[in-house]
Amino acid sequence: MNADGRFRRYLTLLALPGLTLHWLGYGAFAGTPSNAVLIAAMPPGTESVIVQRVSTLKGENSIVRDDYYEAVPTRLTCKNIKTAVRDATYQASVVVSAWGASDFRMPPDTGMTGNYNERAIYVVEQTLANLRKQLEAGRDIEGLDGRFDVAGVRVFRGTIDEESFDGHTMNSAGETWFVAIPDDHTVVSAESRADIVYMLKSLKEKRSAIPRRWRAIGVGHNLDSPLVILRQYPPPKKNRDPDMDMFVPPPDTGTTHFALTLPQVRSARMRISIKAKNVDKAIDWYKDEFLDESEYVWNVKRTDAGVTGTLDPKRPGEKPDSLGLRWVALFGACVML
């Protein structure tokens, strides 16, 4: 975060009702898969993954608990498949969420979050049986237009009928969405059939090998941490939007990989790894945009490909402002006020 408050100007919107739905959750659920299983379930082509143990991050002893905001359901009489699943997930109390994403884009207008190709897994405390029944019956859900089975699990397909802003991202007319409920406490969603098939098969087989694209950058990190972010940046596009430099390290840094973990919730101390050709420029960018030296001591050391180490709060026992929002931005979501 730089001195002029630029980070807050671009990310405060995430705290508004409806934008932090994925961060809800209380209690615990014994059937929750490990972080490694959730990460392994992200299909090829996924650029970035973030796993949040929400019930732990929201817990009484968590230093970041105040970064989690309650969201308001869409309250629409007739919902599309995305908003129906979002509302049911909210009401069932999220225990852990895992998002995988690629193709992050700038928002079409101020007051919005930029779209991206999304894959998501949620484990919730309460049963999702009613959501499954609603999908089976097609009741109060617009655009349901297909269903098929994968490894014994029913998958529902829906099409967004018209462009709309759902309080989180802009839904495009004609956008398809696939949803499955493999058990009463888990919901899986993706934008492509191939992705949801991959995710369901991976979860059923309980694959736990970290995908190669993130394996090296995750070395030295406890991937069972309450918060895990692993990211592989794609090569810069020739016609890229220069405004993306607010959210992605500029091309001259040569940044290819990033990892961040919060090992335990009683402290805002984090572990970070960056792989970049121009390490100094890359570090300067992360400091300027998200993790300023006025708040964190960068106790990092050089490696053959970049740096790794810890970010230690300058005021132990306190949490820098908007830390949870910074995690979402470092994952890749672009927000513009």
C-alpha positions as a Markdown table, in Angstrom:
| # | Residue | x | y | z |
|---|---|---|---|---|
| 1 | Met | 0.0 | 0.0 | 0.0 |
| 2 | Asn | 1.5 | 3.3 | -1.0 |
| 3 | Ala | 1.4 | 6.5 | 0.9 |
| 4 | Asp | -1.5 | 8.0 | -1.1 |
| 5 | Gly | -3.8 | 5.2 | -0.1 |
| 6 | Arg | -4.1 | 3.8 | -3.6 |
| 7 | Phe | -4.8 | 0.3 | -2.4 |
| 8 | Arg | -7.7 | 1.3 | -0.3 |
| 9 | Arg | -9.2 | 3.3 | -3.1 |
| 10 | Tyr | -9.3 | 0.3 | -5.3 |
| 11 | Leu | -10.3 | -2.4 | -2.9 |
| 12 | Thr | -12.6 | -1.0 | -0.3 |
| 13 | Leu | -15.5 | -2.0 | -2.5 |
| 14 | Leu | -14.9 | -5.7 | -1.6 |
| 15 | Ala | -16.3 | -4.9 | 1.8 |
| 16 | Leu | -19.7 | -3.9 | 0.4 |
| 17 | Pro | -22.6 | -6.3 | 0.9 |
| 18 | Gly | -22.7 | -9.1 | -1.7 |
| 19 | Leu | -19.0 | -8.9 | -2.6 |
| 20 | Thr | -17.6 | -11.0 | 0.2 |
| 21 | Leu | -20.0 | -13.8 | 0.2 |
| 22 | His | -17.4 | -16.5 | -0.1 |
| 23 | Trp | -15.9 | -15.4 | 3.2 |
| 24 | Leu | -18.8 | -16.4 | 5.4 |
| 25 | Gly | -18.8 | -19.4 | 7.7 |
| 26 | Tyr | -18.9 | -20.6 | 11.3 |
| 27 | Gly | -18.3 | -23.9 | 13.0 |
| 28 | Ala | -16.5 | -26.9 | 11.5 |
| 29 | Phe | -17.3 | -29.9 | 9.4 |
| 30 | Ala | -15.6 | -33.2 | 9.9 |
| 31 | Gly | -15.7 | -34.1 | 6.2 |
| 32 | Thr | -13.7 | -31.1 | 5.0 |
| 33 | Pro | -11.0 | -32.1 | 2.5 |
| 34 | Ser | -7.4 | -31.1 | 3.0 |
| 35 | Asn | -6.0 | -28.0 | 1.3 |
| 36 | Ala | -3.8 | -30.3 | -0.9 |
| 37 | Val | -6.9 | -32.1 | -2.2 |
| 38 | Leu | -8.7 | -28.8 | -2.9 |
| 39 | Ile | -5.7 | -27.4 | -4.7 |
| 40 | Ala | -5.2 | -30.6 | -6.7 |
| 41 | Ala | -8.8 | -30.5 | -7.9 |
| 42 | Met | -8.1 | -27.3 | -9.8 |
| 43 | Pro | -8.1 | -28.1 | -13.5 |
| 44 | Pro | -5.3 | -27.5 | -16.0 |
| 45 | Gly | -5.3 | -23.9 | -17.2 |
| 46 | Thr | -6.1 | -22.6 | -13.7 |
| 47 | Glu | -3.7 | -19.7 | -13.1 |
| 48 | Ser | -4.3 | -18.9 | -9.4 |
| 49 | Val | -5.8 | -20.7 | -6.4 |
| 50 | Ile | -6.8 | -19.4 | -3.0 |
| 51 | Val | -7.9 | -21.7 | -0.1 |
| 52 | Gln | -9.5 | -20.1 | 2.9 |
| 53 | Arg | -10.3 | -22.1 | 6.1 |
| 54 | Val | -13.1 | -19.7 | 6.8 |
| 55 | Ser | -14.3 | -21.1 | 10.1 |
| 56 | Thr | -10.7 | -20.7 | 11.4 |
| 57 | Leu | -10.1 | -17.3 | 9.9 |
| 58 | Lys | -13.5 | -16.2 | 11.3 |
| 59 | Gly | -12.8 | -17.8 | 14.7 |
| 60 | Glu | -12.7 | -16.1 | 18.1 |
| 61 | Asn | -8.9 | -16.2 | 18.3 |
| 62 | Ser | -8.3 | -15.0 | 14.8 |
| 63 | Ile | -6.5 | -11.6 | 14.3 |
| 64 | Val | -8.2 | -11.3 | 10.9 |
| 65 | Arg | -11.8 | -12.1 | 12.0 |
| 66 | Asp | -12.9 | -8.5 | 11.6 |
| 67 | Asp | -11.9 | -8.6 | 7.9 |
| 68 | Tyr | -14.8 | -11.0 | 7.2 |
| 69 | Tyr | -18.1 | -9.3 | 6.4 |
| 70 | Glu | -21.6 | -10.7 | 6.2 |
| 71 | Ala | -23.2 | -10.5 | 2.8 |
| 72 | Val | -26.8 | -10.1 | 1.8 |
| 73 | Pro | -28.4 | -12.7 | -0.4 |
| 74 | Thr | -29.6 | -11.5 | -3.8 |
| 75 | Arg | -33.2 | -11.7 | -2.6 |
| 76 | Leu | -34.5 | -12.2 | -6.2 |
| 77 | Thr | -37.7 | -14.1 | -6.5 |
| 78 | Cys | -36.4 | -16.0 | -9.5 |
| 79 | Lys | -32.6 | -16.5 | -9.7 |
| 80 | Asn | -30.2 | -17.8 | -12.2 |
| 81 | Ile | -28.0 | -20.8 | -11.4 |
| 82 | Lys | -25.1 | -18.6 | -10.1 |
| 83 | Thr | -27.2 | -16.5 | -7.7 |
| 84 | Ala | -29.2 | -19.5 | -6.5 |
| 85 | Val | -26.1 | -21.4 | -5.5 |
| 86 | Arg | -24.5 | -18.3 | -4.0 |
| 87 | Asp | -27.5 | -17.7 | -1.7 |
| 88 | Ala | -27.7 | -21.3 | -0.6 |
| 89 | Thr | -24.0 | -21.3 | 0.1 |
| 90 | Tyr | -24.3 | -18.2 | 2.2 |
| 91 | Gln | -27.2 | -19.6 | 4.2 |
| 92 | Ala | -25.4 | -22.9 | 4.9 |
| 93 | Ser | -22.3 | -21.2 | 6.4 |
| 94 | Val | -19.1 | -21.8 | 4.6 |
| 95 | Val | -16.4 | -23.7 | 6.4 |
| 96 | Val | -13.8 | -23.7 | 3.7 |
| 97 | Ser | -13.6 | -22.2 | 0.2 |
| 98 | Ala | -11.3 | -22.9 | -2.7 |
| 99 | Trp | -11.3 | -20.8 | -5.8 |
| 100 | Gly | -9.3 | -21.3 | -8.9 |
| 101 | Ala | -9.2 | -18.7 | -11.6 |
| 102 | Ser | -7.6 | -17.5 | -14.9 |
| 103 | Asp | -8.0 | -14.8 | -17.4 |
| 104 | Phe | -8.5 | -12.0 | -14.9 |
| 105 | Arg | -10.0 | -8.9 | -16.5 |
| 106 | Met | -10.5 | -5.3 | -15.6 |
| 107 | Pro | -14.0 | -4.3 | -14.5 |
| 108 | Pro | -16.3 | -2.9 | -17.2 |
| 109 | Asp | -17.1 | 0.1 | -15.0 |
| 110 | Thr | -16.4 | 1.6 | -11.6 |
| 111 | Gly | -18.1 | -0.1 | -8.6 |
| 112 | Met | -17.5 | -3.6 | -10.0 |
| 113 | Thr | -15.2 | -6.5 | -9.8 |
| 114 | Gly | -13.5 | -7.7 | -13.0 |
| 115 | Asn | -14.6 | -11.0 | -14.3 |
| 116 | Tyr | -12.4 | -14.1 | -14.6 |
| 117 | Asn | -12.8 | -17.7 | -15.5 |
| 118 | Glu | -13.9 | -19.2 | -12.2 |
| 119 | Arg | -13.8 | -22.6 | -10.6 |
| 120 | Ala | -15.0 | -23.0 | -7.0 |
| 121 | Ile | -15.4 | -25.6 | -4.2 |
| 122 | Tyr | -17.2 | -24.8 | -1.0 |
| 123 | Val | -17.7 | -27.0 | 2.0 |
| 124 | Val | -20.5 | -25.8 | 4.3 |
| 125 | Glu | -21.7 | -26.5 | 7.8 |
| 126 | Gln | -25.3 | -27.0 | 7.1 |
| 127 | Thr | -26.9 | -29.4 | 4.6 |
| 128 | Leu | -27.3 | -28.5 | 0.9 |
| 129 | Ala | -30.1 | -31.0 | 0.4 |
| 130 | Asn | -32.7 | -28.3 | -0.3 |
| 131 | Leu | -30.5 | -26.8 | -3.0 |
| 132 | Arg | -30.1 | -30.2 | -4.7 |
| 133 | Lys | -33.9 | -30.6 | -4.6 |
| 134 | Gln | -34.3 | -27.1 | -6.0 |
| 135 | Leu | -31.9 | -27.8 | -8.9 |
| 136 | Glu | -33.6 | -31.2 | -9.6 |
| 137 | Ala | -37.0 | -29.6 | -9.8 |
| 138 | Gly | -35.8 | -26.5 | -11.6 |
| 139 | Arg | -37.8 | -24.5 | -9.1 |
| 140 | Asp | -37.3 | -20.7 | -9.1 |
| 141 | Ile | -34.1 | -20.9 | -11.1 |
| 142 | Glu | -34.0 | -19.3 | -14.5 |
| 143 | Gly | -31.9 | -20.7 | -17.4 |
| 144 | Leu | -31.5 | -24.3 | -16.3 |
| 145 | Asp | -31.0 | -26.1 | -19.6 |
| 146 | Gly | -29.1 | -29.4 | -19.0 |
| 147 | Arg | -27.9 | -32.1 | -16.7 |
| 148 | Phe | -25.6 | -35.0 | -16.9 |
| 149 | Asp | -23.8 | -37.4 | -14.5 |
| 150 | Val | -20.1 | -37.6 | -13.7 |
| 151 | Ala | -18.8 | -40.4 | -11.5 |
| 152 | Gly | -22.3 | -40.9 | -10.0 |
| 153 | Val | -22.8 | -37.2 | -9.3 |
| 154 | Arg | -25.5 | -35.1 | -11.1 |
| 155 | Val | -24.2 | -31.9 | -12.8 |
| 156 | Phe | -26.6 | -29.1 | -13.6 |
| 157 | Arg | -26.0 | -26.6 | -16.4 |
| 158 | Gly | -27.5 | -23.2 | -16.6 |
| 159 | Thr | -27.3 | -20.3 | -19.0 |
| 160 | Ile | -27.4 | -16.6 | -17.9 |
| 161 | Asp | -30.3 | -15.1 | -19.9 |
| 162 | Glu | -29.3 | -11.5 | -19.7 |
| 163 | Glu | -26.5 | -9.2 | -18.6 |
| 164 | Ser | -26.7 | -8.3 | -15.0 |
| 165 | Phe | -24.6 | -7.3 | -12.0 |
| 166 | Asp | -25.1 | -9.8 | -9.2 |
| 167 | Gly | -23.3 | -7.8 | -6.5 |
| 168 | His | -20.0 | -9.5 | -7.2 |
| 169 | Thr | -19.3 | -9.6 | -10.9 |
| 170 | Met | -21.0 | -8.8 | -14.2 |
| 171 | Asn | -22.9 | -11.7 | -15.6 |
| 172 | Ser | -22.8 | -11.8 | -19.4 |
| 173 | Ala | -25.8 | -12.9 | -21.5 |
| 174 | Gly | -25.2 | -16.4 | -22.8 |
| 175 | Glu | -22.6 | -17.3 | -20.1 |
| 176 | Thr | -22.9 | -20.9 | -19.0 |
| 177 | Trp | -22.4 | -22.3 | -15.5 |
| 178 | Phe | -22.1 | -25.9 | -14.2 |
| 179 | Val | -22.9 | -26.9 | -10.6 |
| 180 | Ala | -22.7 | -30.2 | -8.8 |
| 181 | Ile | -23.4 | -31.2 | -5.2 |
| 182 | Pro | -21.3 | -34.4 | -4.6 |
| 183 | Asp | -22.4 | -34.6 | -1.0 |
| 184 | Asp | -24.8 | -32.7 | 1.3 |
| 185 | His | -22.0 | -30.3 | 2.5 |
| 186 | Thr | -20.0 | -29.7 | -0.7 |
| 187 | Val | -20.8 | -27.7 | -3.9 |
| 188 | Val | -18.6 | -27.5 | -6.9 |
| 189 | Ser | -19.0 | -25.0 | -9.8 |
| 190 | Ala | -17.2 | -24.1 | -13.0 |
| 191 | Glu | -17.7 | -22.3 | -16.3 |
| 192 | Ser | -16.9 | -25.2 | -18.5 |
| 193 | Arg | -18.0 | -28.9 | -18.7 |
| 194 | Ala | -14.4 | -30.1 | -18.9 |
| 195 | Asp | -13.4 | -28.2 | -15.8 |
| 196 | Ile | -16.2 | -29.5 | -13.6 |
| 197 | Val | -15.7 | -33.1 | -14.8 |
| 198 | Tyr | -12.0 | -32.8 | -13.9 |
| 199 | Met | -12.8 | -31.3 | -10.4 |
| 200 | Leu | -15.4 | -34.0 | -9.6 |
| 201 | Lys | -13.1 | -36.9 | -10.6 |
| 202 | Ser | -10.2 | -35.4 | -8.7 |
| 203 | Leu | -12.3 | -34.9 | -5.5 |
| 204 | Lys | -13.7 | -38.4 | -5.7 |
| 205 | Glu | -10.2 | -39.9 | -6.1 |
| 206 | Lys | -8.9 | -37.6 | -3.4 |
| 207 | Arg | -5.9 | -36.6 | -5.5 |
| 208 | Ser | -3.5 | -34.6 | -3.4 |
| 209 | Ala | -0.4 | -34.0 | -5.5 |
| 210 | Ile | 0.1 | -30.3 | -6.0 |
| 211 | Pro | 0.0 | -29.4 | -9.7 |
| 212 | Arg | 3.4 | -28.9 | -11.3 |
| 213 | Arg | 2.6 | -25.2 | -12.1 |
| 214 | Trp | 2.5 | -24.4 | -8.4 |
| 215 | Arg | 4.7 | -27.1 | -6.9 |
| 216 | Ala | 8.0 | -25.3 | -6.9 |
| 217 | Ile | 6.7 | -21.9 | -5.6 |
| 218 | Gly | 4.9 | -23.8 | -2.7 |
| 219 | Val | 8.2 | -25.3 | -1.4 |
| 220 | Gly | 8.8 | -24.1 | 2.2 |
| 221 | His | 5.2 | -23.2 | 2.7 |
| 222 | Asn | 2.8 | -25.1 | 5.0 |
| 223 | Leu | 0.0 | -25.8 | 2.6 |
| 224 | Asp | -2.3 | -26.8 | 5.4 |
| 225 | Ser | -2.3 | -23.1 | 6.6 |
| 226 | Pro | -5.7 | -21.4 | 7.1 |
| 227 | Leu | -4.9 | -19.2 | 4.1 |
| 228 | Val | -3.0 | -20.3 | 1.0 |
| 229 | Ile | -2.5 | -18.5 | -2.3 |
| 230 | Leu | -0.5 | -20.0 | -5.2 |
| 231 | Arg | -0.3 | -18.2 | -8.5 |
| 232 | Gln | 1.4 | -18.7 | -11.8 |
| 233 | Tyr | 1.3 | -15.5 | -13.9 |
| 234 | Pro | 0.7 | -16.1 | -17.7 |
| 235 | Pro | 3.0 | -14.4 | -20.2 |
| 236 | Pro | 2.0 | -10.7 | -20.8 |
| 237 | Lys | -0.3 | -10.2 | -23.7 |
| 238 | Lys | 0.9 | -7.9 | -26.5 |
| 239 | Asn | -2.4 | -5.9 | -26.3 |
| 240 | Arg | -2.7 | -6.0 | -22.5 |
| 241 | Asp | -4.5 | -3.3 | -20.7 |
| 242 | Pro | -1.9 | -1.1 | -19.0 |
| 243 | Asp | -4.3 | -0.5 | -16.1 |
| 244 | Met | -3.7 | -4.2 | -15.2 |
| 245 | Asp | -0.3 | -3.0 | -13.8 |
| 246 | Met | -2.3 | -2.1 | -10.6 |
| 247 | Phe | -3.1 | -5.8 | -10.1 |
| 248 | Val | -0.4 | -7.8 | -12.0 |
| 249 | Pro | 3.4 | -7.2 | -11.7 |
| 250 | Pro | 4.4 | -5.2 | -14.8 |
| 251 | Pro | 6.2 | -7.1 | -17.6 |
| 252 | Asp | 9.6 | -5.6 | -16.8 |
| 253 | Thr | 9.7 | -7.4 | -13.4 |
| 254 | Gly | 9.6 | -10.8 | -15.2 |
| 255 | Thr | 7.4 | -12.2 | -12.4 |
| 256 | Thr | 6.2 | -15.7 | -13.1 |
| 257 | His | 5.1 | -17.2 | -9.7 |
| 258 | Phe | 3.8 | -16.0 | -6.3 |
| 259 | Ala | 2.9 | -17.8 | -3.1 |
| 260 | Leu | 1.5 | -16.5 | 0.2 |
| 261 | Thr | 0.4 | -18.3 | 3.3 |
| 262 | Leu | -0.9 | -17.4 | 6.8 |
| 263 | Pro | 0.5 | -20.1 | 9.0 |
| 264 | Gln | -1.7 | -19.4 | 12.0 |
| 265 | Val | -4.5 | -16.9 | 12.8 |
| 266 | Arg | -3.2 | -15.4 | 16.0 |
| 267 | Ser | -0.7 | -13.4 | 14.1 |
| 268 | Ala | -0.6 | -11.5 | 10.8 |
| 269 | Arg | 2.8 | -12.9 | 10.1 |
| 270 | Met | 2.8 | -14.4 | 6.6 |
| 271 | Arg | 5.2 | -16.4 | 4.5 |
| 272 | Ile | 5.9 | -15.2 | 0.9 |
| 273 | Ser | 7.7 | -16.5 | -2.2 |
| 274 | Ile | 8.2 | -14.7 | -5.5 |
| 275 | Lys | 9.8 | -16.0 | -8.6 |
| 276 | Ala | 11.0 | -13.2 | -10.9 |
| 277 | Lys | 13.8 | -12.2 | -13.3 |
| 278 | Asn | 14.1 | -8.7 | -11.9 |
| 279 | Val | 13.6 | -9.5 | -8.2 |
| 280 | Asp | 14.2 | -6.0 | -6.9 |
| 281 | Lys | 11.6 | -4.5 | -9.2 |
| 282 | Ala | 9.1 | -7.3 | -8.3 |
| 283 | Ile | 9.5 | -6.7 | -4.6 |
| 284 | Asp | 9.1 | -3.0 | -5.0 |
| 285 | Trp | 5.8 | -3.6 | -6.9 |
| 286 | Tyr | 4.4 | -5.8 | -4.2 |
| 287 | Lys | 5.4 | -3.3 | -1.5 |
| 288 | Asp | 3.9 | -0.4 | -3.3 |
| 289 | Glu | 0.6 | -2.0 | -4.1 |
| 290 | Phe | -0.1 | -4.4 | -1.2 |
| 291 | Leu | 2.5 | -5.1 | 1.5 |
| 292 | Asp | 4.2 | -1.8 | 2.4 |
| 293 | Glu | 7.4 | -1.6 | 4.5 |
| 294 | Ser | 5.5 | 0.8 | 6.8 |
| 295 | Glu | 3.5 | -2.2 | 7.9 |
| 296 | Tyr | 5.7 | -5.2 | 7.3 |
| 297 | Val | 9.3 | -6.1 | 7.7 |
| 298 | Trp | 10.4 | -8.2 | 4.7 |
| 299 | Asn | 12.6 | -10.9 | 6.2 |
| 300 | Val | 13.3 | -12.6 | 2.9 |
| 301 | Lys | 16.4 | -14.2 | 1.3 |
| 302 | Arg | 17.4 | -14.7 | -2.3 |
| 303 | Thr | 17.0 | -18.0 | -4.0 |
| 304 | Asp | 18.1 | -19.1 | -7.5 |
| 305 | Ala | 14.8 | -17.9 | -9.0 |
| 306 | Gly | 13.6 | -15.1 | -6.6 |
| 307 | Val | 13.0 | -14.6 | -2.9 |
| 308 | Thr | 11.4 | -16.4 | -0.1 |
| 309 | Gly | 10.9 | -15.6 | 3.6 |
| 310 | Thr | 8.5 | -14.1 | 6.1 |
| 311 | Leu | 6.5 | -10.8 | 6.3 |
| 312 | Asp | 6.6 | -9.7 | 10.0 |
| 313 | Pro | 4.1 | -7.1 | 11.2 |
| 314 | Lys | 5.9 | -4.0 | 12.5 |
| 315 | Arg | 3.3 | -3.9 | 15.3 |
| 316 | Pro | 3.0 | -7.4 | 16.6 |
| 317 | Gly | -0.4 | -8.3 | 17.9 |
| 318 | Glu | -2.0 | -5.9 | 15.4 |
| 319 | Lys | -3.3 | -6.5 | 11.9 |
| 320 | Pro | -2.7 | -4.2 | 9.0 |
| 321 | Asp | -5.9 | -2.7 | 7.6 |
| 322 | Ser | -7.8 | -4.6 | 5.0 |
| 323 | Leu | -5.5 | -7.6 | 5.0 |
| 324 | Gly | -8.3 | -10.0 | 3.9 |
| 325 | Leu | -9.1 | -7.8 | 1.0 |
| 326 | Arg | -5.4 | -7.7 | -0.1 |
| 327 | Trp | -5.4 | -11.5 | -0.2 |
| 328 | Val | -8.3 | -11.5 | -2.7 |
| 329 | Ala | -6.4 | -8.9 | -4.8 |
| 330 | Leu | -3.2 | -10.9 | -4.7 |
| 331 | Phe | -5.2 | -13.9 | -5.8 |
| 332 | Gly | -6.1 | -11.9 | -8.8 |
| 333 | Ala | -9.5 | -10.2 | -8.5 |
| 334 | Cys | -9.5 | -6.7 | -10.0 |
| 335 | Val | -11.8 | -4.2 | -8.3 |
| 336 | Met | -12.3 | -0.6 | -9.3 |
| 337 | Leu | -14.1 | 2.2 | -7.5 |
